[in-house]
Structures are given as structure tokens and as C-alpha cells.
Amino acid sequence: MSDLLVKIRDLKIEGRSDEIWNPIINGIDLDLHKGEVLGLIGESGAGKSTVGLASMGFTRDGVRISGGSVEFDGIDLLTASAAVKRGLLGKRIAYVAQSAAASFNPAHKLLDQHTEGPVQHGVMSKGDSEKDGMELYRKLRLPDPDSIGFRYPHQVSGGQLQRAMTAMAMACRPDLIIFDEPTTALDVTTQIEVLASIREIVEEYNTAAIYITHDLAVVAQMADRIKVLLKGDEVEEADTRTMLSDPQEDYTKSLWAVREFQRPAKPAVITGATPVVAVKNVTAAYGKIPVLHDVSFDIHEGRTVAVVGESGSGKSTTARCITGLLPPKQGVIEFDGTPMPLDYRKRTKDQLRQAQMIYQMADTALNPRKSIGEIIGRPVQFYGGLSGKAKRRRVDELLDQIELPGDQYHDRLPSELSGGQKQRIGIARALAAEPKFIICDEVTSALDQLVAEGILRLLARLQDELKLSYMFITHDLATVRSIADEVVVMKDGKVVEQGPKNEMFTPPHHPYTDLLLSSVPEMDPDWLDKVLADRGVDNIGDAAVGKMN
């Protein structure tokens, strides 16, 4: 076809480990036409990002294309010179990464980074590029489009930064954009804004896109066609509506059926029972900027309290107050009925031991230069006083608890593990202190749905066995339904609603809770259009707040 833009045939890619090249992609074919959006889905390790990068003629360090062909608009990217590829990348081919915060240079303003590509490629002058950048910001409904570009990356929200990255990718009006999990770390209300922004600008400029994601409901809103990958092989491909309504392969059907795990509701808390953690009238600030306002809730033994809300609502800040990393201006933090020093530096080792954290990004939470045994062994030695063979035995016990046998994983480095395995190591490190209370900060948001369900099942089993209490910070309401006993909804640093999970998911809701619930994407290609229409917005922009006005 004359509008065929990307043509990949029998693509084979290998990765190097211990000087041995192992197959990653096993002969994939891919066609992408101008103005078309192809969704690539599959679990971690399926090869989605590797194929997306290969469509640009690019591979990461330690990876090589060992066979097949990759053509972009008739140009063979595997044999093209470096000069030819430099002329394409950034100009006709663009990339939008999963983490905008990690992709922008923190030392330069947004607009300066936006203009770099058009100026270097000779598309337009810096002045014209600045004006065009402001226009793209306006199209993407960023606030104060004429001035937001003069802010630094840390001065805008995650959703705004993701849209600024989309604008930067569009700066040269490319023919192809690779979107690599661009909304994974965003809350549901922000995600609607970003999805609508991406879709509108892709349609306006007739840009082709490869949309990589593990979120099936999201890909249903974005893609014309869906290709399913598993361990480097293509499972099946079809147009989006056909794929959703009539998947042919068992693996695809299993993806559609994930999140079947639902913990049964626990009985009500005994009246007068002392909570493991009590947050009482906590007010906190960053410098002179108030961020929490009179926050109160309890977490009882063996129970999970999910704290939900959009970016900037105060979820993680509350966790920082509980751990003593951010001493509150007012209020009390109690453990087992005893007030704790508000500054962690004034807490005893036993007080520090009681509250541990599991972090969102396992990749950055584990020291890449330390073995798994060393990572878990450090808190074992610090809190338990164990060393030598006794420490090794305890580390292996913890690895067995998280279903990663010690004899296989003790001496590995984090780089040798999958995303789900790294998150399990984060869990084991938290358990090493033998705490009563663990803060789980978005621990499944960066994982595909199959792996995330395994992590939730593991956390539930450990809670039952060890009588652990969890504060589960999340923007994923499917996770809340799966694992929570109580729910706390936060907005603008305040608790707007809280109660048992079953009550919180039963109408009537607080208007903000209703907004969050209605913002969860559904496996319906028309869902985004319906939500935008219901909220009375013009396809994008005030999508997240239109319903509140």
C-alpha cells in the first residue's frame, strides 16, 4: 500500500548475558500505515519496548538485531548510515518515554528543551519554535501555555510533564511516534487528560504511532489495531474491536481475564480496638507551602487501608509523615497507642523497625551494584544483629517467603531479574526488619497486570501469615477492589471520604470519589468518548474536572 510507513519482516533480536547471546524477539512481522495507531501489549519480558525501539532502528546496550529487516518509508534502518538516522530521529521519528520526570533535563526549562530538536534539524528558528511550542501546549490544554514553557520540569505536575513531552515529540511534526507506557504512573483523572491529548494531536497531524502498554483498557481507547506479544513471539493481531470482542488465542483470553483476585471482606474492626497506626490531625508543609490539612485515619492489625487520590492529593506526603521523613507541623502519629517522635532521627531502632516501605520503582529502589543477598542482608544485620551463616540463612528464608528460592537468587544482581522479581526483592527487604506495618507506595503501577496480580496475592498471603498491616498508596482502583479493607480518599491534602471498601464502592459517593470511580478506563473502545461527552468537555483539557464544574 502506498501509505505503508513502517515495514518490519522476520525481526530477530538478541540480548547478551555472560558473553552469550540469547533470543529476545523471534521473527516478528509488523506493518504500520500513515495515521494509524498500533497497540503492542503483553506481559513483562514480552518484547514490546524492544520491538518499539527496533522500529526506530535502535537497540539498547547489550542488545542487537540479528536478523530481518526494518524499513521506514522505504529506508532500510538497519543498513542506513548514522547520518541518515540522525536526520530521521527526532525529526520524522519521535519517542515518548514512560517516565517524563526521568527523561527531561532538570537543569533546563521546558521550552528550551522543546526547541532543541527543531533548531538542530533546521525545521525552524528558535523564535519560531518557541511560538510553535506555545501553540502545541495550547492544543494539549496545558495551563498558561504562553508561560508554562519557562518553568523547570520539577515545577509542573506529572500529567503536565507527560503532555509537555508529547508536545516535544510533535515539535518537528514527525510521521511516527513511539509511545512507551506514557500513562502508567499517572492517576486516573490525569490519565484521561493525557490520553485525550495524545489521541487528538495524533489525529490532527495524521501521525502514525506505536502505543506500548500493559493496560488493556487504555489500549482500547488509543489503538486501531492490537498486536499481542509473548516472550518474543507474536500471539495474534486484529483490529481493536475484534480483539476485544473475540480474541482467538488462550493467552490473549487470559490477559482479558486478569484481576480476578478479590480478597473477601474482613469483619468490622472491634469497637475500641487500638490501631497499629493512628494518624491524628496531621498538618504538614514543604517549607512555607502547606500540603496536608488535619489528616486523620487509623490502620488496624492485619488490615489494609488503601489511600487513593490524584497526583498532589497528599498520599505520599502522609506516608512521609508516618515514617518521620517529613515531621508534621501539627498532629500526632501513634504506633500501638503510643505517640512516636515526629522526626525519624529521634526514633529508636525498634521504633524505626516497626514501619517499613516498599517503593513504586523497584529499578531505582535497589542498588544495582549489590547482590540480592547483600540488599536483603543489610536490614537483617542492622535490625536483627545477624551476621555470617546466620544472616545467610535468614536472607534465604526471606527469599523463600517471596517465592524466589535462595539458592537461585541470593547471588544475583538486580539487573538479572524481571520487574516483578525486583518488586518481590523490595518486599523481602521490608520484611527483613520484621515490621508490624508496611507502606506500599504504588507497588504495582509499573507492572503488567499478570505480574501485578501475583504481587497482590503475595502481599495478601504474607499479611495473613504475619498479621501485617498495610497502607496501600495507589491510583489504581482495581487494586483497591482487590486488596483493601478500608479506603481513604484524599484531595488537595485533605481526607474527603473514608470507610469500609464495600461502602466506598456503593453509591452515593462524595463527588470527588465519584469522579475517581468514573475515571477508571473500561474495555470499551468508545469509553473515552463517552466520558468526555458526559463531562461536557471538548475532547480534552478539562476532562478531569469537567464533571466537578
C-alpha positions as CSV (number, residue, x, y, z in Angstrom):
1,M,0.0,0.0,0.0
2,S,1.3,3.5,-0.8
3,D,0.7,4.8,2.7
4,L,2.8,2.0,4.4
5,L,5.1,3.8,6.7
6,V,6.8,1.1,8.8
7,K,7.5,-2.4,7.4
8,I,9.2,-5.0,9.6
9,R,9.9,-8.5,8.4
10,D,11.1,-11.5,10.4
11,L,12.7,-9.3,13.0
12,K,15.1,-11.2,15.3
13,I,16.8,-9.6,18.3
14,E,19.2,-11.0,20.8
15,G,20.5,-9.9,24.2
16,R,23.8,-10.6,25.7
17,S,24.3,-12.2,29.2
18,D,27.7,-13.6,30.3
19,E,29.0,-13.2,26.8
20,I,26.3,-15.4,25.5
21,W,23.7,-14.0,23.0
22,N,20.1,-15.2,23.8
23,P,17.0,-14.6,21.7
24,I,14.6,-11.9,22.8
25,I,12.5,-11.4,19.6
26,N,11.8,-14.5,17.5
27,G,10.9,-13.3,14.0
28,I,8.2,-10.6,14.3
29,D,6.4,-9.0,11.3
30,L,4.8,-5.6,11.6
31,D,3.1,-3.1,9.3
32,L,2.1,0.4,10.2
33,H,0.4,2.9,7.9
34,K,0.3,6.6,8.0
35,G,-2.1,8.0,10.6
36,E,-2.6,4.6,12.2
37,V,-2.1,3.6,15.8
38,L,-0.9,0.1,16.6
39,G,-1.2,-1.2,20.2
40,L,1.6,-3.5,21.4
41,I,0.5,-5.4,24.5
42,G,1.8,-8.3,26.6
43,E,3.3,-9.1,30.0
44,S,6.8,-8.0,31.2
45,G,9.5,-9.5,29.0
46,A,7.2,-10.0,26.0
47,G,9.4,-7.7,23.9
48,K,7.1,-4.7,23.5
49,S,9.6,-2.0,24.1
50,T,12.3,-3.8,22.2
51,V,10.1,-4.0,19.1
52,G,9.1,-0.4,19.6
53,L,12.7,0.8,19.7
54,A,13.7,-1.5,16.8
55,S,11.1,0.2,14.7
56,M,13.3,3.3,15.0
57,G,16.4,1.3,14.1
58,F,17.6,1.4,17.7
59,T,18.6,-1.1,20.3
60,R,19.7,-0.7,23.9
61,D,23.2,-1.5,25.1
62,G,23.7,-5.3,25.2
63,V,21.1,-5.9,22.6
64,R,21.5,-6.5,18.8
65,I,19.3,-7.0,15.8
66,S,20.4,-10.4,14.5
67,G,18.0,-10.9,11.6
68,G,15.2,-9.5,9.5
69,S,14.6,-6.0,8.1
70,V,13.2,-2.7,9.4
71,E,12.1,-0.2,6.8
72,F,10.8,3.3,7.5
73,D,9.1,5.0,4.5
74,G,11.3,2.8,2.2
75,I,14.5,3.5,4.1
76,D,16.3,0.4,5.5
77,L,17.1,1.5,9.0
78,L,19.4,-1.5,9.6
79,T,21.8,-0.5,6.8
80,A,21.3,3.3,6.8
81,S,24.3,5.4,7.8
82,A,24.5,7.1,11.1
83,A,24.0,10.5,9.4
84,V,20.8,9.3,7.7
85,K,19.4,8.0,11.1
86,R,20.4,11.2,12.8
87,G,18.4,13.1,10.2
88,L,15.3,10.9,10.9
89,L,15.3,10.5,14.7
90,G,13.7,13.5,16.4
91,K,12.5,14.9,13.1
92,R,10.5,12.2,11.3
93,I,10.6,9.6,14.2
94,A,9.9,10.6,17.8
95,Y,9.8,8.7,21.1
96,V,7.7,9.4,24.3
97,A,9.1,7.6,27.3
98,Q,7.3,6.0,30.2
99,S,8.7,8.4,32.8
100,A,8.7,12.0,31.7
101,A,10.3,13.1,35.0
102,A,13.4,10.9,34.2
103,S,13.5,12.0,30.6
104,F,13.7,15.8,30.9
105,N,16.9,17.5,31.9
106,P,16.2,19.0,35.3
107,A,18.6,21.9,34.7
108,H,16.8,23.3,31.6
109,K,13.4,24.9,31.2
110,L,10.7,23.0,29.3
111,L,10.7,25.4,26.3
112,D,14.5,25.3,25.9
113,Q,14.3,21.5,25.6
114,H,11.3,21.7,23.3
115,T,13.1,23.9,20.8
116,E,16.3,21.9,20.7
117,G,15.1,19.4,18.1
118,P,13.5,21.8,15.6
119,V,16.6,24.0,15.7
120,Q,19.1,21.3,15.3
121,H,17.2,19.7,12.4
122,G,16.8,23.0,10.7
123,V,13.0,22.8,10.8
124,M,12.5,26.3,12.2
125,S,14.4,29.0,14.1
126,K,14.4,29.1,17.9
127,G,12.0,32.0,18.0
128,D,9.5,30.3,15.7
129,S,10.0,27.0,17.6
130,E,9.1,28.8,20.9
131,K,5.9,30.2,19.4
132,D,5.0,26.8,17.9
133,G,5.8,25.2,21.3
134,M,3.3,27.5,23.0
135,E,0.7,26.6,20.4
136,L,1.3,22.9,21.0
137,Y,0.9,23.5,24.7
138,R,-2.3,25.2,24.0
139,K,-3.5,22.3,21.8
140,L,-2.6,20.0,24.6
141,R,-4.6,22.2,27.0
142,L,-1.6,22.8,29.3
143,P,-2.3,25.7,31.8
144,D,-0.8,29.0,30.9
145,P,0.5,27.8,27.6
146,D,2.4,31.1,27.0
147,S,4.4,30.8,30.2
148,I,4.5,27.2,31.3
149,G,7.4,26.5,29.0
150,F,9.6,28.8,31.1
151,R,9.2,26.5,34.1
152,Y,11.6,23.8,35.0
153,P,10.5,20.1,35.0
154,H,10.1,19.9,38.7
155,Q,7.7,22.9,38.7
156,V,4.9,21.1,36.8
157,S,2.8,18.0,37.7
158,G,3.4,14.5,36.3
159,G,0.5,14.8,33.9
160,Q,1.6,18.2,32.6
161,L,5.1,17.0,32.1
162,Q,3.8,14.0,30.1
163,R,1.9,16.3,27.9
164,A,5.0,18.6,27.5
165,M,6.9,15.5,26.4
166,T,4.2,14.8,23.8
167,A,4.4,18.4,22.6
168,M,8.2,18.0,22.3
169,A,7.8,14.8,20.3
170,M,5.4,16.7,18.0
171,A,7.8,19.7,17.6
172,C,9.1,18.6,14.2
173,R,5.7,17.1,13.1
174,P,7.1,13.5,12.9
175,D,5.5,10.8,10.8
176,L,5.9,8.2,13.6
177,I,5.8,8.4,17.4
178,I,6.6,5.5,19.7
179,F,4.6,5.9,23.0
180,D,6.2,3.6,25.6
181,E,3.8,3.3,28.5
182,P,3.2,7.0,28.7
183,T,0.4,6.9,31.3
184,T,1.5,4.0,33.5
185,A,2.5,6.2,36.5
186,L,-0.4,8.7,36.3
187,D,-3.6,8.8,38.4
188,V,-6.8,8.0,36.6
189,T,-8.0,11.6,36.3
190,T,-4.7,12.8,34.9
191,Q,-4.6,9.8,32.6
192,I,-7.8,10.9,30.9
193,E,-6.2,14.3,30.1
194,V,-3.1,12.7,28.7
195,L,-4.9,10.0,26.7
196,A,-7.3,12.6,25.2
197,S,-4.3,14.9,24.4
198,I,-2.3,12.2,22.7
199,R,-5.2,11.0,20.6
200,E,-6.3,14.4,19.5
201,I,-2.9,15.6,18.4
202,V,-2.1,12.3,16.6
203,E,-5.4,12.6,14.7
204,E,-4.8,16.3,13.8
205,Y,-1.4,15.8,12.3
206,N,-2.1,12.3,10.8
207,T,0.8,10.9,12.8
208,A,1.3,7.1,12.9
209,A,2.0,5.7,16.4
210,I,3.0,2.5,18.1
211,Y,1.4,2.6,21.6
212,I,3.1,0.2,24.0
213,T,1.2,-0.7,27.2
214,H,0.2,-3.4,29.5
215,D,-3.1,-1.7,30.3
216,L,-5.7,-3.3,28.1
217,A,-8.4,-0.7,28.8
218,V,-6.0,2.1,27.8
219,V,-5.0,0.5,24.5
220,A,-8.7,0.0,23.7
221,Q,-9.1,3.8,23.7
222,M,-6.0,4.5,21.6
223,A,-5.3,1.8,19.0
224,D,-6.8,1.0,15.6
225,R,-5.2,-2.5,15.7
226,I,-3.7,-4.5,18.6
227,K,-0.7,-6.9,18.4
228,V,-0.2,-9.3,21.3
229,L,3.3,-10.5,22.2
230,L,4.5,-13.2,24.5
231,K,8.2,-14.0,25.2
232,G,9.3,-12.5,21.9
233,D,6.7,-14.2,19.7
234,E,3.5,-12.8,18.2
235,V,0.4,-14.4,19.6
236,E,-2.2,-12.7,17.4
237,E,-3.2,-9.4,15.8
238,A,-6.5,-7.9,14.9
239,D,-8.4,-4.6,14.8
240,T,-9.2,-3.4,18.2
241,R,-12.9,-4.1,18.3
242,T,-12.4,-7.7,17.0
243,M,-9.6,-8.3,19.5
244,L,-11.7,-7.1,22.4
245,S,-14.9,-9.0,21.5
246,D,-13.4,-12.2,20.0
247,P,-9.8,-13.0,21.0
248,Q,-8.7,-16.2,19.4
249,E,-5.7,-17.4,21.5
250,D,-5.8,-18.7,25.1
251,Y,-3.1,-16.3,26.1
252,T,-5.0,-13.3,24.9
253,K,-8.1,-14.5,26.7
254,S,-6.0,-14.8,29.9
255,L,-5.0,-11.2,29.6
256,W,-8.6,-10.2,29.2
257,A,-9.5,-12.2,32.4
258,V,-6.8,-10.8,34.7
259,R,-7.7,-9.1,38.0
260,E,-9.9,-11.9,39.1
261,F,-8.3,-11.8,42.5
262,Q,-10.6,-10.4,45.2
263,R,-9.9,-10.7,48.9
264,P,-13.0,-11.5,50.9
265,A,-14.2,-8.7,53.1
266,K,-12.9,-8.8,56.7
267,P,-15.2,-8.4,59.6
268,A,-15.6,-4.9,61.1
269,V,-13.0,-3.6,63.5
270,I,-13.8,-4.3,67.1
271,T,-15.0,-1.0,68.7
272,G,-12.3,0.5,70.9
273,A,-9.5,-1.7,69.5
274,T,-6.1,0.1,69.5
275,P,-4.9,0.6,65.9
276,V,-1.4,-0.3,64.9
277,V,-1.0,3.1,63.3
278,A,-3.1,6.2,64.1
279,V,-2.7,9.4,62.1
280,K,-4.3,12.2,64.2
281,N,-5.0,15.7,62.9
282,V,-1.8,15.8,60.9
283,T,-0.9,19.1,59.2
284,A,2.3,19.4,57.2
285,A,4.1,21.7,54.8
286,Y,7.1,21.8,52.5
287,G,8.8,25.0,53.6
288,K,6.0,27.6,53.8
289,I,3.7,25.7,51.4
290,P,1.0,23.7,53.3
291,V,0.4,20.2,51.8
292,L,-1.6,18.4,54.4
293,H,-4.6,19.7,56.4
294,D,-5.9,18.0,59.5
295,V,-5.5,14.4,58.2
296,S,-6.8,11.6,60.4
297,F,-7.2,7.8,59.9
298,D,-6.5,4.5,61.6
299,I,-4.9,1.3,60.4
300,H,-5.6,-1.9,62.4
301,E,-3.7,-5.1,62.8
302,G,-3.9,-7.4,59.8
303,R,-5.8,-4.9,57.7
304,T,-5.1,-2.9,54.5
305,V,-6.1,0.7,54.2
306,A,-5.9,2.0,50.6
307,V,-5.2,5.7,50.3
308,V,-6.3,7.0,46.9
309,G,-6.4,10.3,45.1
310,E,-4.9,12.1,42.2
311,S,-1.3,13.4,41.9
312,G,-0.7,16.1,44.6
313,S,-3.5,14.9,46.8
314,G,-1.1,14.2,49.7
315,K,-0.9,10.4,49.7
316,S,2.9,10.0,49.7
317,T,3.3,13.1,51.9
318,T,1.2,11.4,54.5
319,A,3.4,8.3,54.3
320,R,6.5,10.6,54.7
321,C,4.9,12.0,57.9
322,I,4.2,8.5,59.3
323,T,7.8,7.4,58.7
324,G,9.2,10.6,60.2
325,L,10.9,11.7,57.0
326,L,8.7,14.9,57.0
327,P,7.9,15.9,60.6
328,P,4.3,17.3,60.7
329,K,3.7,20.9,61.8
330,Q,0.8,19.7,63.9
331,G,-0.7,16.4,64.9
332,V,0.3,13.1,66.3
333,I,1.5,9.8,64.8
334,E,0.8,6.8,67.2
335,F,2.1,3.2,67.0
336,D,0.1,0.8,69.2
337,G,-1.4,3.7,71.0
338,T,2.0,5.3,71.8
339,P,2.9,8.7,70.3
340,M,6.0,8.5,68.1
341,P,8.7,11.2,67.8
342,L,7.7,13.1,64.6
343,D,11.3,13.2,63.3
344,Y,12.7,9.8,62.4
345,R,16.1,10.8,63.7
346,K,14.7,10.9,67.2
347,R,13.2,7.4,67.0
348,T,14.8,4.3,68.5
349,K,15.9,1.4,66.3
350,D,12.9,-0.6,67.4
351,Q,10.5,2.3,66.5
352,L,12.2,2.6,63.1
353,R,11.8,-1.2,62.6
354,Q,8.1,-1.1,63.0
355,A,7.3,0.9,59.8
356,Q,8.9,-0.1,56.5
357,M,8.3,0.9,52.9
358,I,8.0,-0.8,49.5
359,Y,8.7,1.6,46.7
360,Q,7.0,2.2,43.4
361,M,10.0,1.9,41.1
362,A,11.9,-1.3,42.0
363,D,14.5,-0.4,39.3
364,T,15.6,2.7,41.2
365,A,15.0,1.4,44.7
366,L,17.6,-1.5,44.5
367,N,21.3,-0.8,44.5
368,P,22.4,-2.1,41.1
369,R,25.9,-2.9,42.4
370,K,24.8,-5.1,45.3
371,S,23.7,-8.7,45.1
372,I,20.3,-9.7,46.3
373,G,21.8,-11.3,49.3
374,E,23.6,-8.0,50.2
375,I,20.4,-5.9,49.6
376,I,18.3,-8.0,51.9
377,G,21.1,-8.8,54.3
378,R,21.7,-5.2,55.3
379,P,18.4,-4.7,57.3
380,V,18.8,-8.3,58.6
381,Q,22.1,-7.3,60.1
382,F,21.0,-3.8,61.2
383,Y,17.8,-4.7,62.9
384,G,18.4,-8.4,63.8
385,G,22.1,-8.3,64.6
386,L,22.8,-11.3,62.5
387,S,26.0,-12.0,60.6
388,G,27.8,-14.8,58.8
389,K,25.9,-18.0,58.2
390,A,23.0,-16.9,60.4
391,K,22.5,-13.9,58.2
392,R,22.7,-16.0,55.1
393,R,20.1,-18.4,56.4
394,R,17.7,-15.6,57.3
395,V,18.1,-14.0,53.9
396,D,17.3,-17.3,52.2
397,E,14.3,-17.7,54.5
398,L,13.0,-14.3,53.3
399,L,13.7,-15.2,49.7
400,D,11.7,-18.4,50.1
401,Q,8.8,-16.3,51.7
402,I,8.6,-14.2,48.5
403,E,8.7,-17.4,46.3
404,L,12.2,-16.8,44.9
405,P,14.4,-19.7,46.1
406,G,17.5,-18.5,47.9
407,D,19.9,-21.0,46.3
408,Q,18.9,-19.5,42.9
409,Y,18.7,-15.7,43.7
410,H,21.0,-15.0,46.6
411,D,24.0,-14.1,44.5
412,R,22.2,-12.4,41.5
413,L,22.3,-8.7,40.7
414,P,19.1,-6.7,40.3
415,S,19.8,-6.4,36.5
416,E,19.4,-10.1,36.2
417,L,15.8,-10.0,37.5
418,S,12.4,-9.1,35.9
419,G,10.4,-6.2,37.1
420,G,8.1,-8.4,39.2
421,Q,11.0,-10.2,40.7
422,K,12.7,-6.9,41.7
423,Q,9.5,-5.8,43.4
424,R,9.5,-9.1,45.3
425,I,13.0,-8.3,46.5
426,G,11.7,-4.9,47.7
427,I,9.0,-6.8,49.7
428,A,11.7,-9.1,51.2
429,R,13.8,-6.2,52.2
430,A,10.9,-4.6,54.0
431,L,10.1,-8.0,55.8
432,A,13.8,-8.3,56.9
433,A,13.1,-5.7,59.6
434,E,10.2,-7.8,60.9
435,P,7.8,-4.8,61.0
436,K,4.2,-4.7,62.0
437,F,3.3,-2.1,59.4
438,I,4.4,-1.7,55.8
439,I,3.7,1.3,53.4
440,C,3.2,0.0,49.9
441,D,3.7,3.0,47.6
442,E,2.2,2.3,44.2
443,V,3.9,-1.1,44.2
444,T,2.1,-2.5,41.2
445,S,1.7,0.6,39.0
446,A,4.8,-0.1,36.9
447,L,4.0,-3.8,36.5
448,D,1.9,-5.6,33.8
449,Q,-1.5,-6.9,35.0
450,L,-0.5,-10.6,35.3
451,V,2.6,-9.8,37.3
452,A,0.7,-7.2,39.4
453,E,-1.9,-9.8,40.4
454,G,0.9,-12.1,41.5
455,I,2.3,-9.4,43.7
456,L,-1.1,-8.7,45.2
457,R,-1.6,-12.3,46.0
458,L,1.8,-12.5,47.6
459,L,1.1,-9.4,49.8
460,A,-2.2,-10.9,50.9
461,R,-0.6,-14.2,51.8
462,L,2.1,-12.5,53.8
463,Q,-0.4,-10.3,55.6
464,D,-2.4,-13.4,56.7
465,E,0.7,-15.3,57.8
466,L,2.5,-12.4,59.6
467,K,-0.5,-10.4,60.7
468,L,0.9,-7.3,58.8
469,S,-0.9,-4.0,58.5
470,Y,-0.6,-2.2,55.1
471,M,-1.1,1.4,54.0
472,F,-1.6,0.9,50.3
473,I,-1.0,4.1,48.3
474,T,-2.4,3.7,44.8
475,H,-4.2,5.4,42.0
476,D,-5.4,2.1,40.6
477,L,-9.0,1.4,41.8
478,A,-8.9,-2.1,40.5
479,T,-6.1,-2.7,43.0
480,V,-8.2,-1.2,45.7
481,R,-11.1,-3.5,45.0
482,S,-8.7,-6.5,45.0
483,I,-6.9,-6.0,48.3
484,A,-8.3,-3.1,50.5
485,D,-10.3,-3.4,53.7
486,E,-10.8,0.3,54.2
487,V,-10.4,3.2,51.8
488,V,-9.2,6.8,52.5
489,V,-9.9,9.3,49.7
490,M,-7.6,12.4,49.6
491,K,-7.8,15.6,47.6
492,D,-5.7,18.7,48.0
493,G,-4.1,17.5,51.2
494,K,-7.4,16.7,52.9
495,V,-9.4,13.5,53.6
496,V,-12.7,13.9,51.8
497,E,-14.2,10.5,52.5
498,Q,-13.2,7.2,54.2
499,G,-14.8,4.0,55.2
500,P,-15.0,0.2,54.6
501,K,-14.3,-0.8,51.0
502,N,-17.8,-2.1,50.3
503,E,-19.4,1.1,51.5
504,M,-17.0,3.3,49.5
505,F,-17.8,1.5,46.2
506,T,-21.5,1.7,46.8
507,P,-23.4,4.9,45.9
508,P,-23.9,7.6,46.9
509,H,-20.3,8.8,46.8
510,H,-18.6,12.1,47.6
511,P,-18.4,14.0,44.3
512,Y,-14.7,13.6,44.2
513,T,-14.8,9.8,44.9
514,D,-17.4,9.6,42.1
515,L,-15.0,11.4,39.8
516,L,-12.2,8.9,40.6
517,L,-14.5,5.9,40.1
518,S,-15.8,7.2,36.8
519,S,-12.3,7.8,35.5
520,V,-11.2,4.2,35.5
521,P,-10.9,3.1,31.9
522,E,-13.1,0.3,30.7
523,M,-12.6,-2.4,28.0
524,D,-14.8,-0.4,25.6
525,P,-13.3,1.5,22.6
526,D,-15.9,4.1,23.0
527,W,-15.4,4.7,26.7
528,L,-13.1,7.8,26.5
529,D,-15.5,9.5,24.1
530,K,-18.4,8.8,26.4
531,V,-16.6,10.1,29.4
532,L,-15.5,13.3,27.7
533,A,-19.1,13.8,26.4
534,D,-20.6,13.2,29.9
535,R,-18.2,15.8,31.4
536,G,-19.1,18.4,28.7
537,V,-15.5,18.9,27.5
538,D,-14.2,19.4,24.0
539,N,-12.4,16.1,23.7
540,I,-9.6,17.1,26.1
541,G,-8.4,19.7,28.5
542,D,-10.8,20.0,31.4
543,A,-11.6,16.3,31.1
544,A,-10.6,15.5,34.7
545,V,-12.5,18.4,36.2
546,G,-15.4,19.0,33.8
547,K,-17.7,16.8,35.9
548,M,-16.9,18.8,39.0
549,N,-18.0,22.1,37.4
